Amino acid sequence: MSLSNASVNPAGVTPWQAFVAMYPTGSMPPTGIAGKPKKREIAGWKEYDYLDYADFENAIKANKEISYALCQWLVRQPHDSPGDPFTQNEWRDWYEYAVNHCPRFAREQPRRY
């Protein structure tokens, strides 16, 4: 099979090269988000838990709204025991942020006096 000049885009990349570049085989060094070291290993956490933690933390730093899904993720997280991802104070601070930055989540929470 030969490639003609017509199958090369203006940048000089063939369709096959673009395909290979889009789907690495694992031989490439990790880069970007996936290559960053995690702050700590949490027993039982999956990759999406670390991403949710990072999304929540970034929203707090930027003082942005929190999605309802992230609020639900937070409620499911254990806290205040050794090895848990959150201390009691950290979890409470994030919970208060979620209540104040997600109207749907706030409506579902018990009234606080």
For each residue, the residues with C-beta under 8 A, 3 or more apart:
1:
2:
3: 7 8 14 16
4: 7
5: 8
6:
7: 3 4 14 15
8: 3 5 12 13 14
9: 12 13 14 18
10:
11:
12: 8 9
13: 8 9 17 18 21
14: 3 7 8 9 17 18
15: 7 18 19
16: 3 19 20
17: 13 14 20 21
18: 9 13 14 15 21 22
19: 15 16 22 23
20: 16 17 23
21: 13 17 18 24
22: 18 19
23: 19 20
24: 21 27 28
25: 28
26:
27: 24
28: 24 25 31
29: 35
30: 34 35
31: 28 34 35
32: 35 36
33: 36 51
34: 30 31
35: 29 30 31 32
36: 32 33
37:
38: 41 50
39:
40:
41: 38 45
42: 45 49 50 83 85
43: 83
44:
45: 41 42 49 50 85
46: 49 50
47: 50 51
48: 51 52
49: 42 45 46 52 53 73 85
50: 38 42 45 46 47 53 54
51: 33 47 48 54 55
52: 48 49 55 56 70 73
53: 49 50 56 57 85
54: 50 51 57 58
55: 51 52 58 59 70
56: 52 53 59 60 66 70 73 74 94
57: 53 54 60 61
58: 54 55 61 62 64
59: 55 56 62 63 64 65 66 70 101
60: 56 57 63 94 97
61: 57 58
62: 58 59
63: 59 60
64: 58 59 101
65: 59 101 102
66: 56 59 70 71 97 98 101 102 105
67: 70 71 102
68: 71 72 102 104 105
69: 72 73
70: 52 55 56 59 66 67 73 74 98 102
71: 66 67 68 74 75 98 102 104 105
72: 68 69 75 76 105
73: 49 52 56 69 70 76 77
74: 56 70 71 77 91 94 95 98
75: 71 72 95
76: 72 73
77: 73 74 84 85 86 91
78: 81 84 85 86
79: 84 85 86 87 88 90 91
80: 84 86 87 88 91
81: 78 84
82:
83: 42 43
84: 77 78 79 80 81 87
85: 42 45 49 53 77 78 79
86: 77 78 79 80 90 91 94
87: 79 80 84 90 91
88: 79 80 91 92
89: 92 93
90: 79 86 87 93 94
91: 74 77 79 80 86 87 88 94 95
92: 88 89 95 96
93: 89 90 96 97
94: 56 60 74 86 90 91 97 98
95: 74 75 91 92 98 99
96: 92 93 99 100
97: 60 66 93 94 100 101
98: 66 70 71 74 94 95 101 102 105
99: 95 96 102 105 106 109
100: 96 97 106
101: 59 64 65 66 97 98
102: 65 66 67 68 70 71 98 99 105 106
103: 106 107
104: 68 71 107 108
105: 66 68 71 72 98 99 102 108 109
106: 99 100 102 103 109
107: 103 104
108: 104 105
109: 99 105 106 112
110:
111:
112: 109
113:
